[in-house]
Amino acid sequence: MGRTISYLSLCNKLQEVWDETEGFALMNLGRDYFLAKFWKAEDFQKILKSGPLYFYGAYFHIWEWDSSFDAATNKVKSLTVWARMPGLPVHYYNKGFLRHIGQLLGRVVQIDH
């Protein structure tokens, strides 16, 4: 959201990031949505489990295709986010405090500390 990435730039970056796959094809669906078709189902499952990607200053969220998806009308209802807290005093770096802050944002999935 916000910054638009060209199809060619995204395709090149994904080829670099997903270099361990057997290959994929990328289709631009419009409104910053892209469809990736993997040659092997195992590659897709591995990519899906790896979570969102971050490059070019933007997050790329990956989810399984839904036949009712329409890029023209889709509204994002929820996202997994990574909250960074640079400059946080070291005595606050404990799971309890970090979980408390995370819960102010929504459901906590994971805490890296």
Backbone as JSON Lines, residues from 0, in Angstrom:
{"i":0,"aa":"M","n":[0.84,-1.17,0.0],"ca":[0.0,0.0,0.0],"c":[0.89,1.24,0.0]}
{"i":1,"aa":"G","n":[0.45,2.25,-0.7],"ca":[1.22,3.47,-0.73],"c":[2.15,3.52,-1.94]}
{"i":2,"aa":"R","n":[3.23,2.78,-1.89],"ca":[4.22,2.78,-2.96],"c":[3.91,1.67,-3.96]}
{"i":3,"aa":"T","n":[3.93,1.99,-5.24],"ca":[3.66,1.01,-6.28],"c":[4.98,0.41,-6.77]}
{"i":4,"aa":"I","n":[5.02,-0.89,-6.87],"ca":[6.17,-1.61,-7.38],"c":[5.84,-2.09,-8.79]}
{"i":5,"aa":"S","n":[6.74,-1.87,-9.72],"ca":[6.46,-2.32,-11.09],"c":[6.45,-3.84,-11.16]}
{"i":6,"aa":"Y","n":[5.71,-4.34,-12.12],"ca":[5.63,-5.79,-12.32],"c":[7.01,-6.38,-12.53]}
{"i":7,"aa":"L","n":[7.81,-5.76,-13.37],"ca":[9.14,-6.29,-13.68],"c":[10.05,-6.3,-12.45]}
{"i":8,"aa":"S","n":[10.02,-5.22,-11.67],"ca":[10.83,-5.16,-10.44],"c":[10.4,-6.24,-9.46]}
{"i":9,"aa":"L","n":[9.09,-6.4,-9.28],"ca":[8.59,-7.42,-8.37],"c":[8.97,-8.82,-8.85]}
{"i":10,"aa":"C","n":[8.79,-9.07,-10.13],"ca":[9.11,-10.38,-10.69],"c":[10.59,-10.72,-10.49]}
{"i":11,"aa":"N","n":[11.46,-9.76,-10.77],"ca":[12.9,-9.98,-10.58],"c":[13.24,-10.24,-9.11]}
{"i":12,"aa":"K","n":[12.65,-9.47,-8.22],"ca":[12.93,-9.65,-6.79],"c":[12.42,-11.0,-6.3]}
{"i":13,"aa":"L","n":[11.23,-11.4,-6.72],"ca":[10.68,-12.68,-6.29],"c":[11.51,-13.85,-6.84]}
{"i":14,"aa":"Q","n":[12.02,-13.7,-8.05],"ca":[12.9,-14.75,-8.59],"c":[14.15,-14.89,-7.72]}
{"i":15,"aa":"E","n":[14.64,-13.78,-7.22],"ca":[15.8,-13.8,-6.33],"c":[15.44,-14.41,-4.97]}
{"i":16,"aa":"V","n":[14.33,-13.99,-4.41],"ca":[13.91,-14.46,-3.08],"c":[13.47,-15.92,-3.11]}
{"i":17,"aa":"W","n":[12.78,-16.31,-4.17],"ca":[12.25,-17.67,-4.29],"c":[13.13,-18.53,-5.19]}
{"i":18,"aa":"D","n":[14.44,-18.3,-5.16],"ca":[15.34,-19.01,-6.07],"c":[15.4,-20.51,-5.82]}
{"i":19,"aa":"E","n":[14.96,-20.98,-4.66],"ca":[14.99,-22.42,-4.36],"c":[13.78,-23.17,-4.92]}
{"i":20,"aa":"T","n":[12.85,-22.44,-5.52],"ca":[11.67,-23.1,-6.09],"c":[11.98,-23.63,-7.49]}
{"i":21,"aa":"E","n":[11.11,-24.5,-7.96],"ca":[11.24,-25.03,-9.32],"c":[10.79,-24.02,-10.37]}
{"i":22,"aa":"G","n":[10.18,-22.93,-9.9],"ca":[9.74,-21.89,-10.81],"c":[8.29,-21.48,-10.55]}
{"i":23,"aa":"F","n":[7.94,-20.33,-11.08],"ca":[6.6,-19.8,-10.91],"c":[6.32,-18.79,-12.02]}
{"i":24,"aa":"A","n":[5.06,-18.5,-12.22],"ca":[4.63,-17.45,-13.14],"c":[3.89,-16.4,-12.32]}
{"i":25,"aa":"L","n":[4.07,-15.14,-12.67],"ca":[3.45,-14.05,-11.93],"c":[2.51,-13.27,-12.86]}
{"i":26,"aa":"M","n":[1.31,-12.98,-12.36],"ca":[0.32,-12.24,-13.13],"c":[-0.12,-11.02,-12.32]}
{"i":27,"aa":"N","n":[-0.18,-9.86,-12.96],"ca":[-0.64,-8.64,-12.33],"c":[-2.15,-8.58,-12.4]}
{"i":28,"aa":"L","n":[-2.82,-8.59,-11.23],"ca":[-4.28,-8.56,-11.18],"c":[-4.83,-7.14,-11.05]}
{"i":29,"aa":"G","n":[-3.94,-6.17,-10.89],"ca":[-4.37,-4.78,-10.7],"c":[-4.49,-4.43,-9.23]}
{"i":30,"aa":"R","n":[-4.51,-3.12,-8.94],"ca":[-4.64,-2.61,-7.57],"c":[-3.6,-3.21,-6.62]}
{"i":31,"aa":"D","n":[-2.38,-3.41,-7.11],"ca":[-1.26,-3.95,-6.32],"c":[-1.48,-5.38,-5.85]}
{"i":32,"aa":"Y","n":[-2.28,-6.14,-6.58],"ca":[-2.45,-7.57,-6.31],"c":[-1.78,-8.35,-7.44]}
{"i":33,"aa":"F","n":[-1.1,-9.42,-7.04],"ca":[-0.43,-10.28,-8.01],"c":[-0.77,-11.73,-7.7]}
{"i":34,"aa":"L","n":[-0.83,-12.53,-8.74],"ca":[-1.09,-13.95,-8.6],"c":[0.16,-14.7,-9.03]}
{"i":35,"aa":"A","n":[0.67,-15.56,-8.14],"ca":[1.84,-16.39,-8.45],"c":[1.38,-17.83,-8.55]}
{"i":36,"aa":"K","n":[1.73,-18.48,-9.65],"ca":[1.43,-19.9,-9.84],"c":[2.75,-20.64,-9.81]}
{"i":37,"aa":"F","n":[2.88,-21.55,-8.84],"ca":[4.12,-22.32,-8.68],"c":[4.04,-23.62,-9.46]}
{"i":38,"aa":"W","n":[5.15,-24.02,-10.01],"ca":[5.18,-25.27,-10.79],"c":[5.0,-26.48,-9.88]}
{"i":39,"aa":"K","n":[5.43,-26.35,-8.61],"ca":[5.28,-27.47,-7.67],"c":[4.48,-27.01,-6.44]}
{"i":40,"aa":"A","n":[3.48,-27.8,-6.07],"ca":[2.65,-27.47,-4.91],"c":[3.48,-27.37,-3.64]}
{"i":41,"aa":"E","n":[4.53,-28.17,-3.53],"ca":[5.38,-28.15,-2.33],"c":[6.07,-26.79,-2.19]}
{"i":42,"aa":"D","n":[6.45,-26.2,-3.32],"ca":[7.08,-24.88,-3.27],"c":[6.1,-23.85,-2.73]}
{"i":43,"aa":"F","n":[4.85,-23.91,-3.19],"ca":[3.85,-22.96,-2.71],"c":[3.63,-23.11,-1.21]}
{"i":44,"aa":"Q","n":[3.52,-24.34,-0.73],"ca":[3.29,-24.56,0.7],"c":[4.45,-24.01,1.53]}
{"i":45,"aa":"K","n":[5.66,-24.18,1.05],"ca":[6.84,-23.65,1.74],"c":[6.81,-22.12,1.78]}
{"i":46,"aa":"I","n":[6.48,-21.5,0.65],"ca":[6.4,-20.04,0.57],"c":[5.28,-19.52,1.46]}
{"i":47,"aa":"L","n":[4.13,-20.19,1.44],"ca":[2.99,-19.77,2.25],"c":[3.32,-19.78,3.74]}
{"i":48,"aa":"K","n":[4.04,-20.78,4.18],"ca":[4.4,-20.9,5.6],"c":[5.48,-19.91,6.01]}
{"i":49,"aa":"S","n":[6.22,-19.37,5.05],"ca":[7.33,-18.48,5.39],"c":[6.86,-17.09,5.82]}
{"i":50,"aa":"G","n":[5.59,-16.76,5.57],"ca":[5.05,-15.49,6.03],"c":[5.3,-14.35,5.05]}
{"i":51,"aa":"P","n":[4.98,-13.12,5.48],"ca":[5.1,-11.97,4.59],"c":[6.56,-11.69,4.22]}
{"i":52,"aa":"L","n":[6.75,-11.06,3.08],"ca":[8.07,-10.63,2.63],"c":[8.18,-9.13,2.84]}
{"i":53,"aa":"Y","n":[9.41,-8.66,3.0],"ca":[9.63,-7.22,3.14],"c":[10.8,-6.83,2.24]}
{"i":54,"aa":"F","n":[10.53,-6.03,1.24],"ca":[11.57,-5.44,0.42],"c":[11.01,-4.22,-0.3]}
{"i":55,"aa":"Y","n":[11.89,-3.39,-0.81],"ca":[11.5,-2.12,-1.44],"c":[10.68,-1.24,-0.48]}
{"i":56,"aa":"G","n":[10.89,-1.41,0.82],"ca":[10.18,-0.61,1.8],"c":[8.71,-0.97,1.96]}
{"i":57,"aa":"A","n":[8.33,-2.17,1.53],"ca":[6.92,-2.57,1.62],"c":[6.81,-4.03,2.03]}
{"i":58,"aa":"Y","n":[5.68,-4.38,2.64],"ca":[5.39,-5.76,3.0],"c":[4.57,-6.4,1.89]}
{"i":59,"aa":"F","n":[4.86,-7.66,1.62],"ca":[4.11,-8.43,0.63],"c":[3.51,-9.63,1.35]}
{"i":60,"aa":"H","n":[2.21,-9.66,1.42],"ca":[1.5,-10.72,2.11],"c":[1.07,-11.78,1.12]}
{"i":61,"aa":"I","n":[1.2,-13.02,1.54],"ca":[0.93,-14.14,0.65],"c":[-0.18,-14.98,1.25]}
{"i":62,"aa":"W","n":[-1.18,-15.29,0.44],"ca":[-2.23,-16.18,0.91],"c":[-2.7,-17.04,-0.25]}
{"i":63,"aa":"E","n":[-3.41,-18.1,0.11],"ca":[-3.89,-19.05,-0.89],"c":[-5.02,-18.44,-1.7]}
{"i":64,"aa":"W","n":[-5.03,-18.78,-2.98],"ca":[-6.04,-18.26,-3.89],"c":[-7.45,-18.65,-3.45]}
{"i":65,"aa":"D","n":[-8.35,-17.72,-3.58],"ca":[-9.77,-17.94,-3.3],"c":[-10.52,-17.57,-4.59]}
{"i":66,"aa":"S","n":[-11.31,-18.48,-5.11],"ca":[-11.98,-18.24,-6.4],"c":[-12.95,-17.06,-6.34]}
{"i":67,"aa":"S","n":[-13.36,-16.62,-5.16],"ca":[-14.26,-15.48,-5.06],"c":[-13.49,-14.15,-4.98]}
{"i":68,"aa":"F","n":[-12.17,-14.2,-5.0],"ca":[-11.36,-12.98,-4.91],"c":[-11.56,-12.11,-6.14]}
{"i":69,"aa":"D","n":[-11.75,-10.81,-5.9],"ca":[-11.88,-9.84,-6.98],"c":[-11.0,-8.63,-6.62]}
{"i":70,"aa":"A","n":[-9.92,-8.44,-7.36],"ca":[-8.98,-7.36,-7.06],"c":[-9.66,-5.99,-7.1]}
{"i":71,"aa":"A","n":[-10.67,-5.84,-7.93],"ca":[-11.34,-4.54,-8.08],"c":[-12.16,-4.16,-6.86]}
{"i":72,"aa":"T","n":[-12.65,-5.15,-6.11],"ca":[-13.54,-4.84,-4.98],"c":[-12.99,-5.3,-3.63]}
{"i":73,"aa":"N","n":[-11.88,-6.0,-3.61],"ca":[-11.36,-6.56,-2.36],"c":[-11.0,-5.46,-1.36]}
{"i":74,"aa":"K","n":[-11.36,-5.68,-0.13],"ca":[-10.98,-4.79,0.98],"c":[-10.16,-5.62,1.97]}
{"i":75,"aa":"V","n":[-9.01,-5.11,2.36],"ca":[-8.16,-5.81,3.32],"c":[-8.8,-5.66,4.69]}
{"i":76,"aa":"K","n":[-9.07,-6.81,5.34],"ca":[-9.73,-6.8,6.65],"c":[-8.74,-6.95,7.8]}
{"i":77,"aa":"S","n":[-7.65,-7.65,7.55],"ca":[-6.64,-7.81,8.58],"c":[-5.3,-8.12,7.94]}
{"i":78,"aa":"L","n":[-4.24,-7.79,8.64],"ca":[-2.88,-8.04,8.17],"c":[-2.01,-8.46,9.35]}
{"i":79,"aa":"T","n":[-1.05,-9.28,9.06],"ca":[-0.02,-9.56,10.05],"c":[1.03,-8.47,9.9]}
{"i":80,"aa":"V","n":[1.4,-7.84,11.0],"ca":[2.4,-6.77,10.95],"c":[3.55,-7.09,11.89]}
{"i":81,"aa":"W","n":[4.67,-6.5,11.59],"ca":[5.85,-6.62,12.45],"c":[6.07,-5.23,13.04]}
{"i":82,"aa":"A","n":[5.92,-5.13,14.34],"ca":[6.08,-3.84,15.01],"c":[7.52,-3.72,15.53]}
{"i":83,"aa":"R","n":[8.22,-2.72,15.06],"ca":[9.59,-2.46,15.51],"c":[9.56,-1.33,16.52]}
{"i":84,"aa":"M","n":[10.4,-1.42,17.53],"ca":[10.45,-0.39,18.56],"c":[11.9,0.03,18.8]}
{"i":85,"aa":"P","n":[12.49,0.75,17.84],"ca":[13.88,1.18,18.02],"c":[13.98,2.16,19.19]}
{"i":86,"aa":"G","n":[15.04,2.05,19.94],"ca":[15.25,2.94,21.07],"c":[14.54,2.52,22.34]}
{"i":87,"aa":"L","n":[13.86,1.37,22.31],"ca":[13.18,0.89,23.51],"c":[14.23,0.56,24.57]}
{"i":88,"aa":"P","n":[14.11,1.1,25.78],"ca":[15.1,0.8,26.82],"c":[15.21,-0.71,27.06]}
{"i":89,"aa":"V","n":[16.41,-1.15,27.28],"ca":[16.71,-2.59,27.37],"c":[15.9,-3.29,28.46]}
{"i":90,"aa":"H","n":[15.56,-2.61,29.55],"ca":[14.82,-3.28,30.62],"c":[13.37,-3.61,30.22]}
{"i":91,"aa":"Y","n":[12.91,-3.09,29.07],"ca":[11.58,-3.45,28.58],"c":[11.61,-4.66,27.65]}
{"i":92,"aa":"Y","n":[12.82,-5.14,27.33],"ca":[12.93,-6.29,26.42],"c":[12.68,-7.59,27.17]}
{"i":93,"aa":"N","n":[11.42,-7.84,27.51],"ca":[11.01,-9.12,28.08],"c":[9.67,-9.46,27.44]}
{"i":94,"aa":"K","n":[9.41,-10.76,27.35],"ca":[8.22,-11.21,26.62],"c":[6.92,-10.65,27.17]}
{"i":95,"aa":"G","n":[6.83,-10.53,28.48],"ca":[5.6,-10.02,29.08],"c":[5.27,-8.61,28.64]}
{"i":96,"aa":"F","n":[6.26,-7.74,28.69],"ca":[6.04,-6.34,28.29],"c":[5.78,-6.25,26.78]}
{"i":97,"aa":"L","n":[6.58,-6.96,25.99],"ca":[6.41,-6.92,24.54],"c":[5.05,-7.47,24.13]}
{"i":98,"aa":"R","n":[4.59,-8.52,24.81],"ca":[3.26,-9.07,24.53],"c":[2.18,-8.03,24.85]}
{"i":99,"aa":"H","n":[2.34,-7.34,25.98],"ca":[1.37,-6.3,26.38],"c":[1.27,-5.22,25.3]}
{"i":100,"aa":"I","n":[2.41,-4.74,24.82],"ca":[2.41,-3.72,23.77],"c":[1.77,-4.28,22.49]}
{"i":101,"aa":"G","n":[2.13,-5.51,22.14],"ca":[1.58,-6.13,20.94],"c":[0.07,-6.28,21.01]}
{"i":102,"aa":"Q","n":[-0.45,-6.61,22.19],"ca":[-1.89,-6.79,22.34],"c":[-2.65,-5.47,22.18]}
{"i":103,"aa":"L","n":[-1.97,-4.35,22.34],"ca":[-2.61,-3.07,22.08],"c":[-2.87,-2.9,20.57]}
{"i":104,"aa":"L","n":[-2.07,-3.59,19.75],"ca":[-2.23,-3.53,18.3],"c":[-3.23,-4.55,17.78]}
{"i":105,"aa":"G","n":[-3.35,-5.69,18.5],"ca":[-4.23,-6.77,18.06],"c":[-3.72,-8.1,18.59]}
{"i":106,"aa":"R","n":[-4.05,-9.19,17.9],"ca":[-3.63,-10.53,18.33],"c":[-2.14,-10.7,18.08]}
{"i":107,"aa":"V","n":[-1.42,-11.13,19.11],"ca":[0.02,-11.35,19.01],"c":[0.28,-12.74,18.44]}
{"i":108,"aa":"V","n":[1.07,-12.81,17.36],"ca":[1.39,-14.07,16.71],"c":[2.73,-14.57,17.2]}
{"i":109,"aa":"Q","n":[3.72,-13.71,17.29],"ca":[5.06,-14.11,17.69],"c":[5.79,-12.91,18.27]}
{"i":110,"aa":"I","n":[6.7,-13.2,19.19],"ca":[7.53,-12.16,19.78],"c":[8.99,-12.51,19.53]}
{"i":111,"aa":"D","n":[9.7,-11.62,18.88],"ca":[11.14,-11.78,18.68],"c":[11.81,-10.83,19.66]}
{"i":112,"aa":"H","n":[12.67,-11.37,20.49],"ca":[13.38,-10.47,21.42],"c":[14.8,-10.92,21.61]}
